[in-house]
Each structure stands twice: as C-alpha cells, then as structure tokens.
Amino acid sequence: MPVSEAIEIRGYQHAKYWFDDGSVIVTVSQILSKSRDSAEGAVLFKLHSSLLARHSTYFNRVLDGAGTVGGEKLEPDNLAAGSWIPTVTVPPALGVRVDDFVSLLEHLYHDTPLSSKTPFTHVASILRVSSPSQLDFPRLHDLARGYLEAMFPSGPLPFTHPDHLEEALALTRTYKIGSIRKGIYYSLVTTTNFEPEEVDEGEVVNRDDSLSQHQNGIVEDSNTRHTVLLPADVERCGKLMAEIVDHFTPILFTPPTTPHMACTDVFADKWMSLVIHSAIADGGVYKPLETLEFVKRLDWAAEGLCPACVREKREEWTEEQVVVWEKMDGWIG
C-alpha cells in the first residue's frame, strides 16, 4: 500500500516503540487466532523510516527508499495539529502478528538482539516476520534461520531434545529448513505423545473446528493456542516409530559377539541385566540413539571385557547410531 494513500487509523500507540523523532507510523493489525485473516483494532508504531528501508525489501518498496513520500495527515490526538508523516498499514493478509513485529523491533533497536542464547520463541518470531512472505528482511531472516538450525540436532552425535517441537516442525516446512527436520521428527517420536487422544465422533468434529492454520503454516488449537501437528505429520511419526522398532528390536535383544570367547560370554551373561532391562524400563526400544549411547558408556572393562573388544564394540555401536540416522530419511519419507 503506497504511503500516500489515505488510511483510516484505528488503534493505540505502542508503549515502547513510539519515538518522538520517528519518521513513519507503521500500523499492525491485531490478528485473531481464527483461520480467517481478520483484525480487532491495531497497534501503531512510530519508527525511523531509514532503518526499516535499509534492512527490509518490503519497507524499502512502500517507503520509496527513504520514506520521503508525502504522508497522511494524522488526527490531533496522535500528532500536533498540522503535522505530516508517512504512514504504512501492514496488510493483515501478510499474517504479521504484533508480538512478532515487536520481536523484530527489539532486534533492530538492539534491545534484545539475536544471539546463541536467544530463546526459541524470539527466534521463531523474527524468522516469521522477516521472511519474504511477510516483511522481507533478507539478512535478518538468514540470521534467524541459522540460530534456529543451531537449536536442533542435525546429526546423531550428540543428540538432544529441545522444546517447541511442533512449532519448529511447522517452521521447517514453511521455510524449507531440511537440516533439522529429521531430528525434530525423532524427538517427537521419542519424547512426546504425538498421537491424538481417542475421543468420540462428536468431540473429533469439535476439535477439527477449533484448529486454525496460519499464513506461516503453523496449525493451532484456538481453544488452547498450542501448536498441533498436521495429520500428515502424525502419520509420519507413527511410521517412523514402527520402522525404528522393527530395525532396532533384533539389535537390542541379541547379545553382541566378539572375536574372543571370554568376552562373548561376558555379553551373554550381562546383556540382559545391564541393557535389556534398562531399555524396557525407559522405552529404549524406540530410542536407538540414546540406548546405544547408554550402552557405549557402560563400563564394560569392569564387567570383564578386554580393552580391544571394548574399543571395537564402542566403534560398532557408534556406527549403528549413524546407520539409524541415515535410514530415518527413508522411514520419514
């Protein structure tokens, strides 16, 4: 929307990002959580047009570079009578949320800049609002993408399970971040109850009605505002779990052999008590990466294995972790 077009502004000034020396007013609608793009009032930000235009393709375009296009005359309640200032109303169809826009400003004005310690929610907000489909801050979008990728494992060693898995998966799909997609699916399978609870037919209909998919690909339950998995992702998780169990069960329940009979006997005697019982107790049959790491860290030398066999088996278990990780590409599809 050109800044010179007449705009009826309804909303309130943001408490922090309303600068006396600001040179443009940006209006962001209060997007509801329903699937329809609708607004309930708006928040007004008085900002510095040169800063926005320098970093954003979107603002550079609508502000004509430096924001010098003649603007809309505002009401005396907002500015002194006779004042003129460019105004930009962000179209609700872009899906820009007020809290995401605030996160963007917190970075631009160095209040909460992105870093390796930035929480997921802040990174996700900036990733969305800086994307080409929203306000298009190319360098900032790449920076947020890098920090998001650093939060999630991209390989089997070491493997950790971060939070916000459902929302992170939606972000990988929307912004084509393939490097961490597999690890997120694995974490969903091994740390969450990804399958929806069984309910009667009427409740299923009501739940479907409460789901809303935002422009950025995130699906929320509007009753709880929690991000939920798409049915296709639930199906992938179920398939992944089945494939993991089929592959890993014979490995887990078969004591290893070694070139030395004495060491093979140690495994035959100790495998059940040290490995299988523990795996059954904590669901290790569908957690191959963690279970193999646990097995590697057991003090096999203290149990009677020779140093050569300890070294050999640990190398084999590490190789098996890599095998599982690589096979997951095909299992997820």
N, C-alpha and C positions, 0 to 999 in steps of 0.2 A: 504494500500500500504506500503510495508516494506520501512523503511527509506534508506536502502542501494540501492534501485533500482534507476536507472538513471532517472532524471526528467529534462525536458526542462522547465526552469522557465522563464516566460514572465510576466512582471507586474512592479509594483512600490512599493517601501518601504512605509509602513505606517509611517506617520509623527510622531506619538507619541509612538507607540508600536514597536520600533526597538531599542532594548537595546544593548549597546556596549558589555556587558558581557553576552548577551543571548547565549544559548547553543543549540538552534534548530530554524530553519526557518520554519514557517507554511505558506503555500500558500492557500488562499481562493479565489475562482473564483468569478467574478462579475456576479451573476446570473441575467439574464434578467427577465422581468415581464411576458413574454410569457409562455405558458404551457410547452414548450419543455425545458428540462434541458440543457441549453447552457451557454457558458461563453464568456464574452467580456473582455479580459485581466484578471488580477488577482492582488490581494494586498498581499504583503509579510510582515510577522511579524517575528521579531527576538525576541524570548521569552526564558523563562527559563524552560527547559525540566522537571526538577524535580517538579516544581509547577504544570505543566499540568498533568504529570503522576501520581502525588499524588492524584489528585481530579477526574480525568477522566478515566473511563474504556477504552474508545477509545484510548486516548493517551498513557495510560499505555501499551496497547497491541502493538501499532505501534512503540513505542519507546523502547520496551523491558525493561520496568521498569524505568530506569534512563536516557534513551536516550544516551547510550554509544555505540550503534552500529555505525560502520563506516559510514560516510555520503557522500553525493555527493560533489564533488569539484566544487565550485561556480566560476563564472566569476570574473575577477579582478575588474570589475565595482562595484561589491557588497561587496567583501571582499578583504583583502590584498592577493596578489598572494601567492599561496601555502597553504592557509588556508583550513581547512576541517571542516565541520559542518553538523550534521544530518539535513535532510530536510523532511518535510511531506507535501504532497499536499492533501488537503481535497477533496474527490471526489465530483464533482458537483451533482451527483445523491443523495447525502445526503440532498440537499436543504439548506445548510448553507449559510446564507446571510452575507455579510461583516459587515453590520451595527449590526446584531445580535452578531456576533463574537466580535466586538468592545465592545458592551454592556457587554458581558461575561468578557472580559479583564478588563473593568472598575471596575467590582466587584472583580475579583481575585487580582488585584493590588491596591485595596482599594481606587480607585479614586471616584467611585460612587457605594458604596456597597448597597445592597438591604436593605430596611428598610420599616417601615409602611408609610413613606412619599414618597416612590419611585413612580414615575408616571407609569401609566398603560403600556405605550409603552416600557419602560425599563424592566418592569417585564415580559411582553409578549415576548420580545426578548430573555431574559435569559431562560424563560420557554421552548421556542422552541429549542434553540441551546444546552441546557443542557439535552435534552430529550434522551432516549435510542435510538431513531431512528436517532439522529444526533451525537453529540459528547459525550454524555453519562457521565454527571457529576451527579451522583445519589443524593448526599446530596444537592447540589445546586438546582437541579430540584425540590426536595421536598420543599425546602425553597421558591422558586419562586411560586410553586403551592399554598403554604399556604398564601403568600401575595396576590395572585390573588383571592383566595377564600374570603379573608378579605375585598376586594374591593366591593363585590357584596352581596346583601342581601340573606340570607339563611332562612329567615322566614318573617312572615307578620309584625312584630313589632320590631323596626320601619322600614319602607320601604323607601328606597331612590332609585334614578335613576341615576346610573353612566353613563359615556360616553363610547364610543368604544364598543357598544353592539354587533354589527355584528361580529367583530373580536373576542370578548370574547366568543360568542356562538360557533364560529369555534374552539376555543381552548378547550372549554369544551367537544366538540365532539371528537377531536383528542386525547386528553389526559384523557378522561373519568372522567371529574370533574363534577359529578352529583349534588353536593350540591348546586351549584349556577345556574344550568341550568334553573330551573323553574322561578326564579326571572328575569333572562335575557329575557325569552320569555314574561313575564308580562310587563317588561319595554318596549320591542319592540312594544307590542300592545298598550300600553297606552301613549307612548311618541314619536313614530315615524310613518311615513307613510310607513309601511313595504311593502305595495303592490306596484309593479312597475307601472309607469305611462302608460296609454294606448297610444300605438303608432301603426302606420300602419304595415302591414306584412313585408315590406322590412326593416323597422327600427328594427323590432324584430330580424330578421336574422342577421343584422349587429351587434346588441348588443350581441347576443349569441356568435358571432365570437370574440368579444372583451373580453370575460370572460376567465379567466385562473385560474386553480386550482393548488395550490402549493402542494408540498410534505407534508406540515404540515396541509392540509385540508382547508386552507383559500382560498376563491374564491375572486379574484379582477377583477375589470374592468380595463383593461390595458390602457384605454384612460385616466382614472382619478386617478388610483392607489387606489381607495376607495374600501374597503371590502364590498361585497354584500352578500345577503342571498341566500342560495340554494333554488331552487323551493320547496323542501320538507319543509323547514323552513317557507317560505311564507305561505304554506298551513296550517302548524300547527298554525301560528299566526292568520290566518283567522278563523280557527276552535275554537281557544281559545277565540277570541273576541266574536264569536257567542254564545258560551257557557256561557261566563260571562254575556252578555246582557240578555240571557234567564233566568239565575238564579237570577240576581240582580234586574231586572226591577220590578217585583212584590214587592220586599222588599223596594225598593226606593220609589215607588209610592203609598205605603199603609201606612198611619199614624199608628204608634205603639199604642197599648193599654196597660193599666196599671190596677192594682187592684183597683185604685181609680178613680171614675168617673170624678172628677175635673181635675186630671192630664191627663186623656184620652182626655178630652175636650181641654186642652192646646195643645196637639199634633194635634188634629183635626183643631184647629184654626191657628196654627203657622207652621205646617209642609210644606205647600205649599210655603209660603213666605221665610222661613228660609232654607229649604232643597232642595225642588224640583226645584225651580227657579235657585238656585245656581248650582245644578247638571247639569241642562240643559245648562246653560251658559258655563260651562267649561268641558263638556263631561264626567261628573261624572257617567253616567250610565254604562260606560265600565271601570271605575276606582274604583271598590268597596273598595279596601283597603284605598285609600285616602279619598273617600267620607265618609266612616264610621268613619275614624279618624276625619274628619271635624265635623261630627255630634256629636261625643263624646266631642269635645272641645267647642261646643256651651254652652252658659251659660243658661242652662235650668232652673236653680233655679230662675234666674232673670225673666224668662218668666212665672213662676208660679208653676213649678213642686215642689213637696215636696222632701226633702233630700233622703228619702227611694226610691222613684221612679227614681230620678236622678242616684243614685248608681246602682239600678237594671238594668236600661236601658243601662248604660255605660258598665256594665258587659256583657249584651246580645250583644251589638254591637262589643265588643272585641271578644266574642265567634264566632260571624259571620265572622269576619276577618279570624279567624283560619279555619273555615269551608270552606271559599272560597279558602284559601291557599291549604288546603288538597285536595279539589276537582280538583284543577288545574292539579294534577298528571294525573288523568284520562282524562281531557279535552285535554291536550297536547299529550298524548299517548306515 
